[in-house]
Amino acid sequence: MKFLVVIGLVARTMAAQAAPDTNDVAFMQGMISHHAQALAMVALIPTHTTRPEIQLIGQRIKISQQDEIALMQHWLHDHNEPVTQVDSNHVAHMPGMEGMTMMMPGMLTPEQMTQLAQANGQGFDTLFLKDMIGHHEGAITMVKDLFAIPGAGQAPEVFTFASGADADQRAEILRMRSVLNAISNGGSKS
């Protein structure tokens, strides 16, 4: 019986050391870039609105996405994979892909980011919510696409992260739609 326990432990250790699924790696690297753009959007809030609901949404997104970026970077590092870095301006840098722009589902184009950065007050609030809802929907699409690939998203850490991110994004979309509806129906002005 001890022999079987030892074999089981060796098998689990070898599985943990095995190379991760390439789709999992690409998902984690891409999701870091996706989250970085959300942080860049949230960074505009202090100077573009005074609406408390938007500020609270921004705080939630900032905390969760920063934590998730750290988790994904740690996972990539632990699996000896290139780690997407995020600079102080919330721009993601993927080793070996300098100068290339990665556009994942829901990400804003440079023109859309400029439009958001130029908006203020209620115009910003509405645009921010619409853009962030689309951004979050893009993250949900990324998770769905990952799970649609046979064998991808099955590593425990990746499955747990992707499933949790999907649930969190859906909950935040509901909150943002509620605030957007309130603004559309004449809610308080920022």
Secondary structure, 3 states (H helix, E strand, C coil): CHHHHHHHHHHHHHHHHCCCCHHHHHHHHHHHHHHHHHHHHHCCHHHHCCCHHHHHHHHHHHHHHHHHHHHHHHHHHHCCCCCCEECCCCCEECCCCCCCCCCCCCCCCHHHHHHHHHCCHHHHHHHHHHHHHHHHHHHHHHHHHHHCCCCCCCCHHHHHHHHHHHHHHHHHHHHHHHHHHHHHCCCCCC
